[in-house]
Amino acid sequence: MRKLKDKRGASYILTCVIILTAVALIFIALEYAHIYHIARTQKEETQLKLDSYITGVAVKNYNALKQGDVYGAKLDTKEICEGALTVLGFPPVQTLPYIEAGNEKFKYTMKQPHVSYLYQDMFGIFVTYEIVIPFEMFNRKIADISIPIEIVSLYTETY
C-alpha cells in the first residue's frame, strides 16, 4: 500500500486502476442504454405496423361501423387477431410451442406474441410479447436480456 501512495511516480498505478474501472463502468452503462434503445425502436416499429393494420380493418368495415352497428357483431375477432400475427411476421396458427423472429441489424429475437381482441365502443388489439437482446461486451456475449413489451392498437370514433 505504501508504493501506491508514493510521491516518486509509483502512485500513478492507483490512478490508472481508478480510471480503467470508471471507463469500464461507463462502457457497461452505454451498452445497457443501447439495449433499451433497440427495445424502444422495435416497439415503435411494431406499434406503427399494428396501427396501420387496425386502420386498414376500419376502412374495410367502414360501412358497418358508420351505421352504428355493434363492433363485436360485425367484426371477425379471430380474423383480426390472426391478421395481426401475420403483420408481425408470425404464422396465424401456432403449430410450434415457441416461435421466434429476429432482426440481424439490431441482433434481437422476438418471441411468439399473444394477441387479444379489445372491444366496447371501440375495437382493436392488445399484443404482448418479449424480445431477447444479447448483452455483449468486447464482442463477447455476456447474457441475454429479455424485455417484455405490451402494445395497444385500437380504433375509436371521436365525436
Summary of the structure (lengths in Angstrom):
residues: 159
radius of gyration: 24.7
end to end distance: 75.6
largest distance: 88.8
contacts: 396
relative contact order: 0.14
helix: 43%
strand: 30%
